[in-house]
Amino acid sequence: MKAEFECKLSRTEASSFNEVFITATRGLKPGDLMYALLLKGNKAEAKVVWQRANGDIHVSHLRQSKDLHGNAVWSLLGSEEIPSGE
């Protein structure tokens, strides 16, 4: 999904998205389960989600904006841990 999404972006935007995506996934720890990339309909917001080994859910929030030259760039807005409730 990530590769399919990136191939539809300009080279500059794809590079920006990939950099932020890598930053977001640096939070993966041993035992965490595979992540998912969720895209909002307008494709200007995304969430990177994975399940922690203890059952908690980690969510990183990404957003597209424009730089001073009008180029689309991505940034990591923040992350949150959602307790499993077990």
TAHUKA-V410463 format. One record per pair of residues at least 4 apart in sequence whose C-alpha atoms are under 8 Angstrom apart, sorted by the first residue. I is the first residue (numbers start at 0). GAP is how many residues later the second one is. If there is no record, write none. Layout:
{{I GAP} {I GAP}}
This chain:
{{0 4} {0 36} {1 4} {1 35} {2 4} {3 4} {4 4} {5 8} {5 11} {5 12} {6 7} {8 4} {8 5} {9 4} {10 4} {11 4} {11 59} {11 60} {11 61} {12 4} {12 58} {12 59} {12 60} {12 61} {13 4} {14 4} {15 4} {15 57} {15 58} {15 59} {16 4} {16 56} {16 57} {16 58} {17 4} {18 4} {19 4} {19 42} {19 54} {19 55} {19 56} {20 4} {20 27} {21 4} {22 4} {23 24} {23 36} {23 52} {24 23} {27 4} {28 23} {29 23} {30 21} {30 22} {31 18} {31 19} {31 20} {31 21} {32 17} {32 18} {32 19} {32 20} {33 16} {33 17} {34 13} {34 14} {34 15} {34 16} {35 11} {35 12} {35 13} {35 14} {36 9} {36 10} {36 11} {36 12} {37 8} {37 9} {37 10} {37 11} {38 4} {38 5} {38 6} {38 7} {38 8} {39 4} {39 5} {39 6} {43 19} {43 20} {43 21} {44 16} {44 17} {44 18} {44 19} {45 15} {45 16} {45 17} {46 12} {46 13} {46 14} {46 15} {47 11} {47 12} {47 13} {47 14} {48 8} {48 9} {48 10} {48 11} {49 7} {49 8} {49 9} {50 4} {50 5} {50 6} {50 7} {51 4} {51 5} {51 6} {53 30} {54 28} {54 29} {55 25} {55 26} {55 27} {55 28} {56 24} {56 25} {56 26} {56 27} {57 21} {57 22} {57 23} {57 24} {58 20} {58 21} {58 22} {58 23} {59 16} {59 17} {59 18} {59 19} {59 20} {60 15} {60 16} {60 17} {60 18} {61 12} {61 13} {61 14} {61 15} {61 16} {62 11} {62 12} {62 13} {62 14} {63 8} {63 9} {63 10} {63 11} {64 7} {64 8} {64 9} {64 10} {65 4} {65 5} {65 6} {65 7} {66 4} {66 5} {66 6}}
